[in-house]
Amino acid sequence: MFAGNQETTITLLCPRTRKQYSGQIVIGSNERFIKIADPFAQTEPDAADEPDAEYEAWAAASRRTALDYSRSMLTASSAAIPVYFAVLDYLGQANGFAAIPGVLFLIAAAAFAIAQRPRLQATSRTTFAETRARALRRINGLATSGTALFLLATAGSVATFAATLW
């Protein structure tokens, strides 16, 4: 280590004009010079940039996982409709507002069904990543909306049943 500040001369090369610029920099006693960052230099890939087998498997399965979730929730939402109305009929509730949770289950089922709909469009190797990202965002948005509607319908069902029993 050096005691005190160290003055160092550096020379930089402009990548556009190829003109050299020299100057002095001061390195403090508690600082260390590592290297000058060159944004135009070709460097070896960092270890974090190398493909990771777990990440690759996760990325490859992400669409399938989202579609499987939508398929399961479509089944649950569709099954909840007749179950809800059967329990409502058993409890003797005939109020018009009591149909709202059933309609929400139906809308949730529609969102999950639309999330599974295949989308046919032209793509190439250069546009595949963008096309895949857009498809995943669409599936995620519909699945999230369907889940929110399903939870809202479930809460509405519980509230309706509780109100009917009291």
Residue pairs with C-beta under 8 A, 6 or more apart in sequence:
1 29
2 29
3 29
4 29
5 26
5 27
5 28
5 29
6 26
6 27
6 29
7 24
7 25
7 26
7 27
8 24
8 25
8 26
8 27
8 33
9 22
9 23
9 24
10 22
10 23
10 24
10 25
10 36
11 20
11 21
11 22
12 20
12 21
12 22
12 23
12 36
13 19
13 20
13 21
14 20
14 21
15 40
27 33
62 136
63 132
63 135
63 136
63 139
66 115
66 136
66 139
66 140
66 143
67 115
67 116
67 139
69 143
70 112
70 113
70 115
70 116
70 139
70 142
70 143
70 146
71 112
71 116
73 108
73 112
73 143
73 146
73 147
73 150
74 109
74 112
74 113
74 116
76 150
77 105
77 106
77 108
77 109
77 112
77 146
77 150
77 153
78 105
78 109
80 105
80 150
80 153
80 154
80 157
81 102
81 105
81 106
81 109
84 101
84 102
84 105
84 153
84 157
85 102
87 157
87 161
88 98
88 102
88 160
88 161
88 164
91 161
91 164
91 165
92 164
93 160
93 164
97 160
98 160
98 164
100 156
101 153
101 154
101 156
101 157
101 160
102 153
104 149
104 150
104 152
104 153
104 156
105 149
105 150
105 153
107 149
108 146
108 147
108 149
108 150
108 153
109 146
111 142
111 143
111 145
111 146
111 149
112 142
112 143
112 146
114 142
115 138
115 139
115 142
115 143
115 146
119 135
119 138
121 131
123 131
